[in-house]
Amino acid sequence: MCDTRESFMRRLLTFVLFICLTWGWILPVGAIEIGDIPDLPPNDRTWVVDFANVISSATEGEISRKLDAIAKATGKAVRFITVPRIDFGEPAQEFVEEVFAKWFPDPEAAKDQALVLIAAQDHRTAWQAGEGIKAILTPELWESVTAETMLPAVQAARFNQAMQEGAKRILAVLAGEPDPGPPLVVAQVEKETPLPVDSKTSTTWVLALLAAATIVPMATYFLLQKN
């Protein structure tokens, strides 16, 4: 009986392990390192590199088509990369700079390149761009795109929205159009509900105050007359 139970448990654990490995549920993905990022082939026209697997195929296809078109029209290439997470001790900015240097080691080729990072599990964003693109999209604008436009959506795990809205601003400026700016945040102000006023109580207080205002001076006058 004991052997049968042990055999059953072994089979059950084997089956659970198989399911976990099949669906990727075994453990949270470890922190990705720069060595885990493959090299970018020369003249590669991949615009969305989704290592975290958080971007839908529809979003990836739409953004890729637009980024490819703007690259052909302007010579400025922007790529998005998502990773599951990076080491908590490593700043996201440092990581994206390392990936940028790995993909574009030639300074001349790198000047018209830009890279936007989404670390999905960390809920972090970062960017790096060459000098040619910085002349059009300033560092201040890049910070606004990643921190004000993309980061709130990333923190809410709305990764498709983050990439779509970030790409919208980048594409507009590269096309010579006005920057749409970050999403408007409308503050909700709660209106204070006035306390109900009891008309009877108010009337009573008014009469009491009038009476006091009349009686007190009279009482004071009579006391002074007696003295």
Secondary structure in CASP SS format (residue, H / E / C, confidence):
PFRMAT SS
TARGET T0000
AUTHOR 0000-0000-0000
METHOD secondary structure of the structure
MODEL  1
M C 1.00
C H 1.00
D H 1.00
T H 1.00
R H 1.00
E H 1.00
S H 1.00
F H 1.00
M H 1.00
R H 1.00
R H 1.00
L H 1.00
L H 1.00
T H 1.00
F H 1.00
V H 1.00
L H 1.00
F H 1.00
I H 1.00
C H 1.00
L H 1.00
T H 1.00
W H 1.00
G C 1.00
W C 1.00
I C 1.00
L C 1.00
P C 1.00
V C 1.00
G C 1.00
A C 1.00
I E 1.00
E C 1.00
I H 1.00
G H 1.00
D H 1.00
I C 1.00
P C 1.00
D C 1.00
L C 1.00
P C 1.00
P C 1.00
N C 1.00
D C 1.00
R C 1.00
T C 1.00
W C 1.00
V E 1.00
V E 1.00
D E 1.00
F C 1.00
A C 1.00
N C 1.00
V C 1.00
I C 1.00
S C 1.00
S H 1.00
A H 1.00
T H 1.00
E H 1.00
G H 1.00
E H 1.00
I H 1.00
S H 1.00
R H 1.00
K H 1.00
L H 1.00
D H 1.00
A H 1.00
I H 1.00
A H 1.00
K H 1.00
A H 1.00
T H 1.00
G C 1.00
K C 1.00
A E 1.00
V E 1.00
R E 1.00
F E 1.00
I E 1.00
T E 1.00
V E 1.00
P C 1.00
R C 1.00
I E 1.00
D C 1.00
F C 1.00
G C 1.00
E C 1.00
P C 1.00
A H 1.00
Q H 1.00
E H 1.00
F H 1.00
V H 1.00
E H 1.00
E H 1.00
V H 1.00
F H 1.00
A H 1.00
K H 1.00
W H 1.00
F C 1.00
P C 1.00
D C 1.00
P H 1.00
E H 1.00
A H 1.00
A H 1.00
K C 1.00
D C 1.00
Q E 1.00
A E 1.00
L E 1.00
V E 1.00
L E 1.00
I E 1.00
A E 1.00
A C 1.00
Q C 1.00
D C 1.00
H C 1.00
R E 1.00
T E 1.00
A E 1.00
W E 1.00
Q E 1.00
A E 1.00
G C 1.00
E H 1.00
G H 1.00
I H 1.00
K H 1.00
A C 1.00
I C 1.00
L C 1.00
T C 1.00
P H 1.00
E H 1.00
L H 1.00
W H 1.00
E H 1.00
S H 1.00
V H 1.00
T H 1.00
A H 1.00
E H 1.00
T H 1.00
M H 1.00
L H 1.00
P H 1.00
A H 1.00
V H 1.00
Q H 1.00
A C 1.00
A C 1.00
R C 1.00
F H 1.00
N H 1.00
Q H 1.00
A H 1.00
M H 1.00
Q H 1.00
E H 1.00
G H 1.00
A H 1.00
K H 1.00
R H 1.00
I H 1.00
L H 1.00
A H 1.00
V H 1.00
L H 1.00
A C 1.00
G C 1.00
E C 1.00
P C 1.00
D C 1.00
P C 1.00
G C 1.00
P C 1.00
P C 1.00
L C 1.00
V C 1.00
V C 1.00
A C 1.00
Q C 1.00
V C 1.00
E C 1.00
K C 1.00
E C 1.00
T C 1.00
P C 1.00
L C 1.00
P C 1.00
V C 1.00
D C 1.00
S H 1.00
K H 1.00
T H 1.00
S H 1.00
T H 1.00
T H 1.00
W H 1.00
V H 1.00
L H 1.00
A H 1.00
L H 1.00
L H 1.00
A H 1.00
A H 1.00
A H 1.00
T H 1.00
I H 1.00
V H 1.00
P H 1.00
M H 1.00
A H 1.00
T H 1.00
Y H 1.00
F H 1.00
L H 1.00
L H 1.00
Q H 1.00
K H 1.00
N C 1.00
END
